[in-house]
Every structure is written in C-alpha cells, then in structure tokens.
C-alpha cells in the first residue's frame, strides 16, 4: 500500500521503490533482509535465533545457492550449533523453496498467451534445480533430487538459449529477430529495422564469458543459472538467467529497443546487473504498474 501511494505522488526515488517491498517483508518476518529466505516457506520450524546464528556464522542464502554442496556448507561449519548442522538439508530446502516460489510468482505475472511456453520451460527448469524433499523425509540418508548447482549440465544451456530465442520471437514477424549461433552457446538479437545487433552468450558458472575485454561490440553474458562460489569475473555485462528472461521479455514486448539494450551493455561492461536495476537503467516507462511492481519486488536468486 505504501509503495503504491508514494509511487503515485511522484516523489518516490528509485532506490526507495526497491526497498519498500523488502522492508514490508522484514516487518512480517521479524528478520534481517538477508535472513528472510531461511524461514517461512516449508514450515520446518527454523527459529529466528537459528537464522541469526546462520548469518552470524557467515552462511547466507546467496552462499547456499552458489555452493555445489550447500548442505556441507552448513554441516561442517563449526560456528553453528548441533541442531542447526543436523538440519542442514532442511535449511537448504527452505532457501530453495523460497527462491523457487519467487520465480514462480514472477512467471505467473509476466507470462502472456504468446510467451507462456517460454516462461513455462524456464519455470520448470529452475524448479528442478531448486527441488525440495517432501516434508518429513530423512535428509540424513541422502538426497533424491534438488542438488542445486550440482544438477546443472550443458543441456540446461541449450535449453536456455532455445528459450531466449523463443521469447524474443514470441511476437512473430512484428517483433525483433533472434538467431542461435554455431555451438548453441549464444544468440544474436537483431533490431526490427535490422540495423542493430546484440550478442547474448550463456555461460555455466565457472566459464569465462567469452568476451574480449577490449572488444568494440557490446555483449551480454548470462550466468546460468547464477554465479557460483568461484565468482568468475566478467568482461561483458552480466546477468543471471532470470535477468536474461526478463530482458528478452522486455525486448519482445517492445518495452526496450535493441538499441537501448546495446547502450546498456556498452555502459555496464564488466558489471553484474541485477534485475532490480534494469528498469531504471533502461528507462522503461510504459510498463504496466503490476508488471513493474512484480519485477521490483522480485528477490533475484544468486544475486547479491
């Protein structure tokens, strides 16, 4: 309510537009912002003091998403109590469920009849990576599914490239064009008039982005699904897979021209850009209020 009121007055600064929905979450949960994904989705009973214990020990939800063995990150942390370490997978499941639900809510709001297939494929892919065990299952005896980054394969890259191409072209001949390049690791987007192009390359967490630091042509690197603990530096502008899907959606729906996206990629070389900054930096003005609020509220997985 506060967000909508202040937005309509015209006095709400962009940074405040991002923080008001987050502040509301903090009030509801009674937790620091970084601790919210630990609690509330699966009702495993993780207490607030245990959440604070995790944060004090340097274990954050972002670290859990970026780690190839997130349960070990918790179980082998000597600064944590026995109860917390024993419930390592339950804690990981809370984080996975939180971000899985964030993605599902964003997809539900942004999908349209002509982009429903692409959003559906993306939702299913991320849901499998963030799958959780059934409540009451015995986490100590192994994990059947939902290993996070450990489940990631090169097939996911091919699927994402296909999906981004389908998203850009979802408006048919009236929209921009997109063509996959040899190797199926990148996509070349063409403006409607054919005068501007932008290369989007999909990279697994520990790959270099394939962009030469001194290259004249701007490009975007999509870190699939998000950066891992190695945090490989980028030379091109970098986004997560969630950010790439939102960008492809904005381009397809003509909220952002390819020229504008090229300009942002040139301006933000060697920078990782979260979704929450895209609308402001691309100066998207015509997006419906409901869609804008959904993107601003979205807690992007894997992004600090």
Residue, then its C-alpha position, 0 to 999 in steps of 0.5 A: x500500500x505504501x509503495x503504491x501511494x508514494x509511487x503515485x505522488x511522484x516523489x518516490x526515488x528509485x532506490x526507495x521503490x526497491x526497498x519498500x517491498x523488502x522492508x514490508x517483508x522484514x516487518x512480517x518476518x521479524x528478520x534481517x533482509x538477508x535472513x528472510x529466505x531461511x524461514x517461512x516457506x516449508x514450515x520446518x520450524x527454523x527459529x529466528x535465533x537459528x537464522x541469526x546464528x546462520x548469518x552470524x556464522x557467515x552462511x547466507x542464502x546467496x552462499x547456499x545457492x552458489x555452493x555445489x554442496x550447500x548442505x556441507x556448507x552448513x554441516x561442517x561449519x563449526x560456528x553453528x550449533x548441533x541442531x542447526x548442522x543436523x538440519x542442514x538439508x532442511x535449511x537448504x530446502x527452505x532457501x530453495x523453496x523460497x527462491x523457487x516460489x519467487x520465480x514462480x510468482x514472477x512467471x505467473x505475472x509476466x507470462x502472456x498467451x504468446x510467451x507462456x511456453x517460454x516462461x513455462x520451460x524456464x519455470x520448470x527448469x529452475x524448479x528442478x534445480x531448486x527441488x525440495x524433499x517432501x516434508x518429513x523425509x530423512x535428509x540424513x540418508x541422502x538426497x533424491x533430487x534438488x542438488x542445486x548447482x550440482x544438477x546443472x549440465x550443458x543441456x540446461x544451456x541449450x535449453x536456455x538459449x532455445x528459450x531466449x530465442x523463443x521469447x524474443x520471437x514470441x511476437x512473430x514477424x512484428x517483433x525483433x529477430x533472434x538467431x542461435x549461433x554455431x555451438x548453441x552457446x549464444x544468440x544474436x538479437x537483431x533490431x526490427x529495422x535490422x540495423x542493430x545487433x546484440x550478442x547474448x552468450x550463456x555461460x555455466x558458472x565457472x566459464x569465462x564469458x567469452x568476451x574480449x575485454x577490449x572488444x568494440x561490440x557490446x555483449x551480454x553474458x548470462x550466468x546460468x543459472x547464477x554465479x557460483x562460489x568461484x565468482x568468475x569475473x566478467x568482461x561483458x555485462x552480466x546477468x543471471x538467467x532470470x535477468x536474461x528472461x526478463x530482458x528478452x521479455x522486455x525486448x519482445x514486448x517492445x518495452x526496450x529497443x535493441x538499441x537501448x539494450x546495446x547502450x546498456x551493455x556498452x555502459x555496464x561492461x564488466x558489471x553484474x546487473x541485477x534485475x532490480x536495476x534494469x528498469x531504471x537503467x533502461x528507462x522503461x516507462x510504459x510498463x504496466x504498474x503490476x508488471x513493474x511492481x512484480x519485477x521490483x519486488x522480485x528477490x533475484x536468486x544468486x544475486x547479491 
